[in-house]
Amino acid sequence: MAAGRGAGQGAGRGTGRRGGMGPGGECVCPHCGHKMPHTPGMPCMQMNCPKCGTRMVRA
């Protein structure tokens, strides 16, 4: 009998608690390179660059 192929225990979990990167760091615009400090509780991907309007990414 073959074992089933499903998502077992632990499958799909990120690293660390909640999979976040922590409170520090910077948000960077991938388009123009503008950097700004990361605000705890606000993902960089939800912020728009103040210079060009592109969504920011975490650095």
C-alpha positions in Angstrom: 0.0 0.0 0.0 1.3 3.4 -0.9 1.3 6.3 1.4 -1.1 9.2 0.5 0.4 12.3 -1.1 -1.1 15.3 0.7 0.0 18.2 2.7 1.4 16.7 5.8 2.1 18.3 9.1 4.2 21.4 8.8 3.7 21.8 5.1 3.2 25.4 3.9 4.6 27.1 6.9 6.9 30.1 6.6 10.1 30.6 8.6 9.8 32.1 12.0 6.7 33.4 13.6 4.2 34.8 11.1 7.0 34.6 8.4 7.7 38.4 8.8 11.2 40.0 8.5 11.0 41.9 11.8 10.5 45.5 12.7 13.8 47.0 11.3 15.0 47.5 7.8 14.1 49.7 4.9 11.5 49.8 2.1 13.0 50.3 -1.3 11.4 51.3 -4.6 12.4 48.8 -7.3 11.8 51.4 -10.0 13.7 54.5 -8.9 15.7 53.2 -5.9 14.2 55.6 -3.3 14.7 54.2 0.3 12.7 54.9 3.4 12.6 53.4 6.8 10.2 50.4 7.3 7.2 51.2 9.5 6.4 48.4 11.9 3.0 46.9 11.2 2.9 48.3 7.7 4.2 45.9 5.0 6.4 47.7 2.4 4.4 46.2 -0.4 1.4 48.2 0.8 3.3 51.5 0.5 3.8 53.5 -2.6 7.0 55.3 -3.5 6.6 59.1 -2.7 8.7 59.9 -5.8 7.3 57.7 -8.6 4.2 55.9 -7.1 5.6 52.3 -7.6 4.9 49.8 -4.8 7.8 49.5 -2.4 9.6 46.2 -1.5 11.4 45.2 1.7 15.2 45.4 1.7 
